[in-house]
Amino acid sequence: MMNKAIFYHAGCAICVEAEQQVLWALDKNRYEVEVVHLMENQPAIALAEQAGVKSVPALLLDGAVFHINFGASLEEVKGRCHA
């Protein structure tokens, strides 16, 4: 059974660059990677928050959240979604 990795982002340049690096670096024999664009999938913001995501880009891997660089806080993302 493969582990699942979820990469959360909001579409900014920092997020897109991080996404490409993460997809390249993760072992595809060990991880199934799901990419979640929070600006396009707004209901996923609540799931990201529940998982412990505070800012994007972020990677949820084996139940742990890894915040990569800093593109935007989840509060900023929520504000943009409701504007």
C-alpha positions, 0 to 999 in steps of 0.5 A: 500500500502506498502512502499518500502525500498531499501538496497544498498551494494557492497558485502563486509563483512560489507555490508552483515552483515548490510543487514542481520540486516536491513532485520531482523529489518524492519517491513515486514508488512510496507516495501517491501525491495529490495536489490541492489548489486551494483557490480552485478547491475552496472546501479543501481549506477546512481540511488543510486547517484540520491537518495543521496547515498554517500557510502555503505551500505545504506538504502533508506527509505521513500525517506531518505538515511541512511548510515550504517557504512562505507564499500566503497564510491560510487566512490570506487564502480564505480572504482571497476566496471570499473577496 
